[in-house]
Structures are given as structure tokens and as C-alpha cells.
């Protein structure tokens, strides 16, 4: 934004501090009015012909804009990638701890990298590692989706999970007033009529 003496146009379309359209006036007249009211002349639409300028306290305006941007950044959730590491011979108790950590990380909106490290001759048992990561993804499928499938890099097998976007469940539809309710399953066409009930 150009303000006061930075504005180069000979004429401007002026808006006062209350948002009222003043009209097209000479730049010098607009500057004089800004000085009389103790405000700044700010060019808000430089591409217009003539450019649109407004009378306002530029310092206060800039402070408010900076504050809005700061608040917007503070509201933004910073997504991180959390890593959980497994050994091929992990115990059930340790696995449950890793699983709970993954659930917590995903619940916080973070992605999770699950990695299995192979030591020594364990490298020949890669299919067991694949099966373990597949099992993890299945146990987390309600809250997570596989963003990157298991990939082998060196002696490490890793998979990337991302929080699943939950779709809002639709409430069951209620029958319209005076309308017919949906017939029970056993009374639908083609179904065998249960004993002891009259046909409808």
C-alpha cells in the first residue's frame, strides 16, 4: 500500500474514515483533508482509474492486520510426522504400547511413520515385517489410512499412516407425517412370510 506522499496520481477517488464515498478529487485536496483530520491517505485500489484512496490511521490499520495474521497462524494446526519403531521380535505388551502411541499421535492430527528395523539374519524375514505392518494398518483402519505402503530402505521397512477424515454419519430418516414407514425386512417382496402373521 502506498500512503500520503507515495501516491503518484493527480486525482483519486476518495473514501472517508466512515466508508462514505466523497468522489473524485485532486490528490492535493485529498492530502489536505487527511492532514486536517489527523489521518493518512492510503491507496487501497491502485489498479482503479483513478485509484481509490481512503482516510484512515495507517499505523492502527497495520497493527490490526498484523494481529489478524498472527492469530490465523496460531490457529493453524502444525502437522508433524511421528515415528514408532518396532523390532521384529517385539512382545505383545510392547506392541500394545506402540499401538496406543500411534492412536494418540493420529488423534492429535499427526501422521505416523511405523518402522521395523532388521538386525543381522532377521533381514531374510522381511515378509514377517510386512505382515506386522499390515496388521498395524488393519488395527488402525478406523482412524487412519495408509498414505505410503510398506517400503524397504536398507535394513528398515517403513509405512506412513495419515489420520482418516471422518465422514459425519447421517441421522436415520424419519417417515413423513402421514406417510408409510419402511416395511420390516421380513415383509419385503420376495421374502418368506413368517408363520403366525397375516399377509399385508
N, C-alpha and C positions, 0 to 999 in steps of 0.2 A: 504494500500500500504506500502510495505517495501522499505526503501531507504538506500543507502550507506552501512554502516556497519551492517545494519539489514539483508541484503541479505546473505543467507547461502550457496547458490550453488557454486560449484567450477568453473563452466563455465556458461556463459549467452549468449543469442542471443541478440546482441546489435543493437539499432537503434539510429542514431544521432539526433541532435536537429532539423534537417531539414526533418526528416522522412526517411532518407536513411538507407537501411539495410547494416550494417557493417559485420555481420556474427557472428559465434560462436567464442568467445574469452574467455580467462581466466578472472575470476572475478577481480583479481588484476590489469590486464591490463585495464579493463573497468573502474575501480575506478580511475586509474591513468589518463586516458583520461578525465574523468569527472572533476578531480581536475585541469587539465591543461586548460580546457575550462571554469572553474568557474561555473560549473553546478552540478546538483545532478544526481546520478544514481538511477532511480526509476524502481522498478519491476512492470510491468503493466500486465503481464500474468504469475502468479506464477504456474499455473497448467501445463504449457507447459514444455517440456523436450528437451533441457534445458529451464529454464524460460526466458521470453522476458523482457529485460530492455531497458529503453530509457533515453537519456540525456536531462534533462530539468531543468528549475528553479522551484523547487518544491514549494517554497513559493508563487510565482506568480501563478503557476498552481492551488494551493489550494484556493487562493483568487478568481480566476476566477470561480472555481467550486462552491464555496460558494455563489458568486454573482448570478450565474445562478439559484441555488436552491431558493435563496431569491426572485428573480424576478418571478420564476414559482409559488411560494406560493402567491405572491402579485397578480398575475393574476387570481388565483382561486377564484371563487365566493363563499363566505360563505353563505350557505343556512340556513335560520332561520325559525322558526315556529312562525307566528304572530297570536295572538288571538283576535277575535272580540266577544264581549259579547252582548247578547240580553236579554231583558225582554219579557215575554210572551205578555204583553200589550204594545208593542212598537208602537210609532206613525209612520205614513208613512214617515215623514220628517227624523226622527231618523234612520229609516230603510235605507233610501237612503244614509245617511251619512255612515252607516256601509257597505253598498254595494260598495260605492266609495272607501272606505278604503281597502276592500277586493280586488278590481280591481287593486289598486295601489300596494298592497303587492305582488299579483300574478305577476304583470308586472315586479317587481323587482327580480323575480325568487324565492320568498319565498313561503313556504306552509302556509296555513291559517287554523286555528282551529276556527270553529264557535261554540259557546256555548250558550245554553239557560239555565238560572237559574230559578228554580221554587220556589216560596215563598208560604208558608202556604198551603192553599187549592188548589193552582194552580197545585200541583202535580198530581191531578186527571185528568188534561187536557193535558196529555203527547202527545196525538195524534195531538193536535194543534201545539205543538213544533216540532213534526216530520214533519208535513205539512209545517211549516215555513222553516225548514232546507232544505226540498226537493225543495221548491220554490227557495231558495237561490242558490242551486246547478243548477237548471234549468236556472236561470238568468245568471249564470256564466259559462254555459256549453261550450261556445265557447273558453274560455281561461283557464278553469280548469276542472279537473276530480276528482271524489270522490275517495280518497285514502283509507279512512276508513268511512264506512256508519255510520249514527247516532247511538250512543251508550249511554245508560243511566248509569250514575255512581252517586249514591247517589241522590242528588237533581239537578244534572246537566246533560243535554243532549248535547252531542258534536259530531261534524263531522269534518273530516280532508280533506281538499282540496289541490291538488297539481297542479302546472302550467301544462297545457296541451302542449305537444310537437307538435308544429305546423308543418304540412307537407307542403312542398313547392308546390304550385299549378303549374301544368304543363301548359305551354302555349298552346293555341289551335293549332292543327296540320294544316299546310298549305298544300294544294294539290300539288303534284309533278308537275313540269313543263310539260305541255302537257297531264297531266292526267285529269281524270274527277273529278269534285267536287262532294261532297256528295249531293245527291238529297234532296230537301226540304222535310219536314215531310209529306206534303200532297201528294207527288208523290211516296212515298214508296209503295212497293207491299202490297196489302190488304187494302189500304186507298181509300176512295171515291174520285173520281176526282172532283175538284171544277168546278163550272159552268163557261163557257166562256173561258176555256183553252183547248187547243188541247192536246190529249194524246201523251205521248212520249214513 
